[in-house]
Amino acid sequence: MLAYELYTFNKKKGYEFVGVLPERRKNPMRITKNALTNWGKTLLGDHVDSKNMFFKRIAIDRLSGRTLWVDLSFIDN
């Protein structure tokens, strides 16, 4: 299963893990930075600057829940 890990950057605490968004869209063309940023703002509120959010695309094994791989080329700053 494809998913995205959301992180924020805080000057005092550094990088903080926020959550995982499982991808449910069938059409990969609909997966955009804007769509992921909107999800992050929904979780964190509009007071968080999108420049302080980034995502990692990951694959999760459906049975074990373990991360199978991380797409480092997708890391978004």
Number of C-alpha atoms within 10 A of each C-alpha: 13 18 18 22 17 22 18 21 16 11 7 6 8 8 14 12 13 14 13 15 17 15 15 11 10 8 7 9 7 10 13 10 13 11 11 17 18 15 14 24 16 10 13 14 11 11 7 14 14 15 11 13 23 22 24 17 22 21 18 18 12 10 6 8 10 10 14 12 12 17 11 11 8 14 13 13 10
